Structures are given as C-alpha cells and as structure tokens.
Amino acid sequence: MTADAQPTPQPARTPPALSPLEVVLGLIRRARAATTPAALRFIAVNDSHLLAPYRQSALCLHDRIEALSGLADVEANAPYVQWLARVHRHLSVPGAKPLRLTAADLPPDLAAEWSQWLPEHALWIPFGTPGTPDGSGAVLFARELPWRDLEQKLFTEWLETWFVAYRALTRPRLFARVRRALRRAPRQLARRPLLWASAILAVLLFPVRLSVLIPAELVPANPVAIRAPLEGVIEAVHVRTNETVKTGQLLFSYEATALASRLEVALEALRTAEAEERQFSQQALNDQRARGALAAARGQVEEKRVEVDYLKSQLARLQVVSPRDGVAFVGDPSEWIGRPVVAGERILRIAEPGDREIEAWLPLGDAVPLAEGAPVKLYLSASPLAPVAGRLRLVSYEALPRPDGTYAYRVRATIADDTPEHRVGLKGTARLSGDRVPLVYWMFRRPFAATREFLGL
C-alpha cells in the first residue's frame, strides 16, 4: 500500500430497534427509579410513547384527571379536562376491560365533542380495583391510526406494572411499617414465646388510673336563689345574665293592676266601716241597741284596716330587690315577661364573682369508684388549652333524672385557687380520675359489664 493511500470509508451504522420487551423493561426501570408521584405520572403520559406512537394521552386517578401529555399542570376547570373526566366516569364500570374507542362508542352528548378534543382512534386502559383503599384509574391514548392487538396488550401490562409502583410510592409509610411488623410478629413470637408472653402480661398488668370523660360546666358554688315572693304575673326583669348587681338594686317587678284594684276596694270598704262606726258611736249616747251594735262596727273597722295593711304590704313586695352584692344569673328575661308565677318559684340566682364550681353528671354505665378529693380536670370547649383543675367534693348517693330522660349521678368539684378566670356557664368535658387499676381491667371494663348485662351472669 502506498503512503498516500486513504482508508476506505465505512457506512454509518444505525442502532438496532429495540424489541417491545426491551422497551417495557426500560419503562419499568424508569418507574422504579422515580422518587415522586409527579415523576411517575409524567412517565405514564409521556414516556409510554416509546411503546407505540400516539398524539395525546390523559391519566385519570380516583375520578380526577391528574396528568396530560405535554403539559406540566392540569387545569381542573378547563373544558377539555372536564370532558375527559366525564368520559372516564362513563367507561369506569365494575369489571371494565381495555377498550379501543371511537366516537361511535360513546353516548351522543359525549360523542358530539370527540372531534373537538381527540383524534379518530383512542385506547382506554384501566388498572387497579374500584372501591378499594388503593383505588383505580385509567390512561387514555389517542391517535389517528387504529390500535393493534399487540399494542393494547403491551400498554395493559405496562400500566398494571406502573400502578404497582405508583401505589407503593403513595402508600403511607407508617401503614407499610405496621404491615411489615405484623408480618414479622408470628415468626418472632415462635422464636421467643416466653419472652413475648411475659412482655404482653407486663403490659396488661401495667397500672393506669381509671378515668371517665363526661360533659360538665362551670356553675355558681353557693348562689342565693331569688324566689317569687307572691303569686302574680311578672311585668319586667331589670337585670341580665352575668350582670353585676348591688344590694337593694331592683331585680324584677310584678304587674300591679290587680293588686292596686283590690287595695282601692279595701280602702273604700274601710271608709264605709269607719262611717258606720262613727254613726253607731253617736247613737250610743241615747239608744241602748246602738251601744250593742257599736262593738260589732268597731270589729268590722279593724278587720278592714288589717286587710288594707296586708294589701299595702303585698303591693310593696311587687318590687323585688337584691339582698346582696354579686353577679346575677337568669335565663332569657323576655321569657319571664307576662308569665304567671307561684309563690316560691325560683326566678334567678345571685352569686359572688369568684364563687365557682364544676358540675357534671356521671352516667350509670361510667359510675366508677371515686374518692372524695379525687382530681378533676375540665376542658372547656371555649378554651381547650387551659383546663380547669379541681378536686371532687360531692357525688350524689342516688341517680337523679335528667331532662333527656336518662338517670345520672350529680358530681360537684371545687376549683383550685390558681385556676384562670372563666365565666360561669361555660361547658366542656370533665375528666374524673379514680384509683389505679391494671390496664387489662381499664380496657375490658365496659365490654365485660355489657356482656354481663346481656347474659345475666
């Protein structure tokens, strides 16, 4: 060969085309390497193009369009997305199989928009199981050419594998750890049965404080009940709930019309009796019979005078005033206006501002042994982060009827001095703590009591 001879040029070699199996394996590797659900959704709608060409695709999960080919984000209110969601809901029936679709396979209302959004031929591949915690979904591929059987099989196998990866990536990690621990538990229990039995027994015998949670509220501890002094009709209530009142302040008043009329009649009768008494007194100087009637006339005058004095005293009691300083507690004042009351009926209460207690009602099924001075905590609905601490003072010895028809024990607890100020009337949930009992008793106390009640043992 001469020095200036040139090497013969070789034709460029094109890489051999990958087989469908190699493409599927490559897609599976990509799915396995994905670290986020968004990356997996991108692979489903874009990288699936390596299996067979298509113009557009859409991924639907849990009846929502989650990804579209060629787009980074999905606008849920877009007409195209809403139409795809309607198509998916129409096709997603129990036991649905992969379908090759055209506009003729859809109802008229959906088929009318097909040409606006999709090419002529579509392939719909469902995966997953509807109604399960993992859910289900489908991918829609669309192009101008018809779909072949081989392409349908490849897409079906690939998306079923893709959904396994997506389900593993989106499943809560805590749930996965619990499942793994439950799977290993039988093997570990078989290796060390005595150790596990001792651990379980120790946990079941661990002492815990027996406690119950019941509704409760803040109430006045030593209120003064203001009762109706006489029978009549309330005309006005002059105080409101949580209003500070002073001694002698007007609280409520009666209608005075009827009593004032009775007083006028009694006064007129008294004047008539006094006139008769004066007449008999003048006649008694000369008439023996007038002297006998004078004593009866004087008695009549005294009787009418006593009646007048009584009515005047009753009229003075129509204005009810506060006997002490404090805070008034009354229901809706408008409910008392015009309402007839009987003597002794409680209208309102007055208590000192800081004089509060916890009142709760312990149901019969939660009546655990509670010692005097047991700790009580009230978690108010209006302030759950600042519980009211107290000590048990009273548990009624018998169950009392409640407005809802049930029976419960009345519970009263004093409040600690360093407790934050909360107004009377706030409600919440009280936690009553009893003696310490084994954990197994705390767990099975109610089921065991219900079983005994049902079986009669």
Secondary structure, DSSP 8 states (H G I E B T S, - for coil): --TT---------------HHHHHHHHHHHHHH--SHHHHHHHHHTGGGGTS--SEEEEEETTEEEEETT-SS--TTSHHHHHHHHHHHHH--TT---EEE-GGGS-HHHHTTHHHHS-SEEEEEEEE-TTSTT-EEEEEEEESS---HHHHHHHHHHHHHHHHHHHHHHS-HHHHHHHHHHHHHHHHHHH-HHHHHHHHHHHHT-EEEEEEEEEEEEEESS-EEEE-SSSEEEEEE---TTEEE-TT-EEEEE--HHHHHHHHHHHHHHHHHHHHHHHHHHHTTT-HHHHHHHHHHHHHHHHHHHHHHHHHHHHHTTEEE-SSSEEEE-S-HHHHTT-EE-TT-EEEEEE-TT-EEEEEEEEGGG-----TT-EEEEEESS-TTS-EEEEEEEE-SS-EE-TTS-EEEEEEEEE-TTS----TT-EEEEEEEEEEEEHHHHHHHHHHHHHHHHHT-
